[in-house]
Amino acid sequence: MAIDFTLTPQQRELQLSARDFAGKALADVGKTIRHLPTAEERFLATRPAYEDVVAQGWLRKVTLSARGRRG
């Protein structure tokens, strides 16, 4: 039995939107942390990217609530 992995139009829209957001929000993270000597410093330097994820509502879009629903 074949499995159909075709996305619905809503899923495709979310995929493209997430790709666009990630390309913008995460594009400079590597350059920002590359020169930092410790893992802790590198982690702490990613805070602005995580804050952007939350501010743009992506955390709610990709996590489940206590009731098992998105957002």
C-alpha positions as CSV (number, residue, x, y, z in Angstrom):
1,M,0.0,0.0,0.0
2,A,1.5,3.3,-1.1
3,I,1.6,6.3,1.3
4,D,0.6,9.7,-0.1
5,F,2.8,12.4,1.3
6,T,1.1,15.2,-0.8
7,L,0.6,18.3,1.3
8,T,-2.7,20.0,1.5
9,P,-2.8,23.6,0.2
10,Q,-2.7,24.8,3.8
11,Q,0.2,22.6,4.7
12,R,2.1,23.7,1.6
13,E,1.4,27.4,2.5
14,L,2.8,26.8,6.0
15,Q,5.8,25.0,4.6
16,L,6.7,27.8,2.3
17,S,6.0,30.4,5.0
18,A,8.3,28.6,7.4
19,R,11.0,28.2,4.8
20,D,10.9,31.9,4.1
21,F,10.9,32.9,7.8
22,A,13.8,30.5,8.6
23,G,15.8,31.8,5.6
24,K,15.5,35.4,7.0
25,A,15.6,34.8,10.7
26,L,18.4,32.2,10.8
27,A,20.5,33.3,7.9
28,D,23.1,35.1,10.0
29,V,23.2,32.8,13.0
30,G,26.2,30.8,11.8
31,K,28.2,34.0,11.1
32,T,27.2,35.4,14.5
33,I,28.3,32.4,16.6
34,R,31.2,31.1,14.6
35,H,33.8,33.1,16.4
36,L,32.6,32.4,19.9
37,P,34.8,30.0,21.8
38,T,32.4,28.2,24.1
39,A,29.1,26.3,23.5
40,E,27.4,28.4,26.2
41,E,28.4,31.7,24.4
42,R,27.2,30.3,21.1
43,F,23.9,29.3,22.6
44,L,23.4,32.6,24.3
45,A,24.2,34.5,21.1
46,T,21.2,32.7,19.4
47,R,18.7,34.4,21.8
48,P,17.7,37.1,19.3
49,A,16.8,34.4,16.7
50,Y,14.7,32.5,19.3
51,E,13.0,35.8,20.3
52,D,12.2,36.4,16.7
53,V,10.7,32.8,16.4
54,V,8.4,33.6,19.4
55,A,7.5,37.1,18.3
56,Q,6.5,35.9,14.9
57,G,4.3,33.2,16.4
58,W,6.2,30.2,15.1
59,L,6.6,28.6,18.4
60,R,2.8,28.2,18.7
61,K,2.6,26.9,15.2
62,V,5.0,24.1,15.7
63,T,4.1,23.0,19.3
64,L,1.1,21.2,20.7
65,S,-1.0,22.7,23.5
66,A,-1.9,20.6,26.5
67,R,-5.0,19.4,24.6
68,G,-2.9,18.1,21.7
69,R,-3.9,21.0,19.4
70,R,-1.5,23.3,17.6
71,G,-1.0,26.8,19.1
